Amino acid sequence: MAGQVRREVLAHADRPDARTSAAEARTQEGIALQTSMMAGLISQQIANEPDASFEDGRFIRLLPTVLEMFYQHYSPTRGNS
């Protein structure tokens, strides 16, 4: 599971909009938010379905969605339509 989590995080980090907004996401708020989201998903998964795979786990399979929400929030074009 850890390998799949790492691949998902790296895949999202390679997006151009993620790199552009990296400075903003590195603020104390951004760091606290991302670590809280990741810890929450992992804690829920381990507590409720410790043997489930990344694809089948009720909580950890939400990682791509959570990362997308994080990057959308810190997107450099957020609020611009």
C-alpha positions as CSV (number, residue, x, y, z in Angstrom):
1,M,0.0,0.0,0.0
2,A,2.8,2.4,0.8
3,G,4.2,2.1,-2.7
4,Q,0.9,2.9,-4.3
5,V,0.4,5.9,-2.0
6,R,3.9,7.2,-3.0
7,R,3.1,6.7,-6.7
8,E,-0.2,8.7,-6.4
9,V,1.5,11.5,-4.6
10,L,4.4,11.7,-7.1
11,A,1.9,11.5,-10.1
12,H,0.1,14.5,-8.7
13,A,3.3,16.4,-7.9
14,D,4.4,16.1,-11.5
15,R,1.4,18.1,-12.8
16,P,2.4,21.6,-14.1
17,D,-0.3,23.3,-11.9
18,A,1.0,21.4,-8.8
19,R,4.6,22.7,-9.5
20,T,3.3,26.2,-10.1
21,S,1.5,26.3,-6.8
22,A,4.1,24.5,-4.8
23,A,5.3,27.6,-3.0
24,E,1.9,28.4,-1.7
25,A,1.3,24.8,-0.7
26,R,4.5,24.8,1.4
27,T,3.0,27.3,3.8
28,Q,2.4,26.1,7.3
29,E,-1.3,25.9,6.5
30,G,-0.7,23.8,3.3
31,I,1.7,21.5,5.1
32,A,-0.7,21.0,8.0
33,L,-3.6,20.4,5.7
34,Q,-1.8,17.8,3.5
35,T,-0.4,15.9,6.4
36,S,-3.8,15.9,8.1
37,M,-5.5,14.6,5.1
38,M,-2.9,11.9,4.4
39,A,-2.8,10.8,8.1
40,G,-6.6,10.6,8.2
41,L,-6.9,8.4,5.2
42,I,-4.1,6.1,6.3
43,S,-5.4,5.9,9.9
44,Q,-8.9,5.1,8.8
45,Q,-7.7,2.5,6.4
46,I,-5.4,0.8,9.0
47,A,-8.1,0.9,11.7
48,N,-11.0,-0.4,9.6
49,E,-9.6,-2.5,6.7
50,P,-5.9,-3.2,7.4
51,D,-5.6,-6.0,4.9
52,A,-7.4,-4.3,2.0
53,S,-5.4,-3.4,-1.1
54,F,-5.0,0.2,-2.3
55,E,-7.6,-0.4,-5.0
56,D,-10.1,-2.1,-2.7
57,G,-9.6,-0.1,0.6
58,R,-12.6,1.9,1.5
59,F,-10.5,4.9,2.6
60,I,-7.1,4.7,0.9
61,R,-8.6,4.4,-2.5
62,L,-9.8,8.0,-2.0
63,L,-6.2,9.3,-2.0
64,P,-6.3,10.4,-5.7
65,T,-9.5,12.4,-5.0
66,V,-8.1,13.9,-1.8
67,L,-4.9,14.9,-3.6
68,E,-6.9,16.5,-6.4
69,M,-8.9,18.5,-3.9
70,F,-5.7,19.7,-2.3
71,Y,-4.2,20.8,-5.6
72,Q,-7.4,22.4,-6.7
73,H,-7.4,24.5,-3.6
74,Y,-3.8,25.6,-4.1
75,S,-4.1,26.0,-7.8
76,P,-2.6,29.2,-9.1
77,T,-5.7,29.9,-11.1
78,R,-8.2,29.2,-8.3
79,G,-11.1,31.6,-8.3
80,N,-10.4,32.7,-11.9
81,S,-13.1,31.7,-14.3
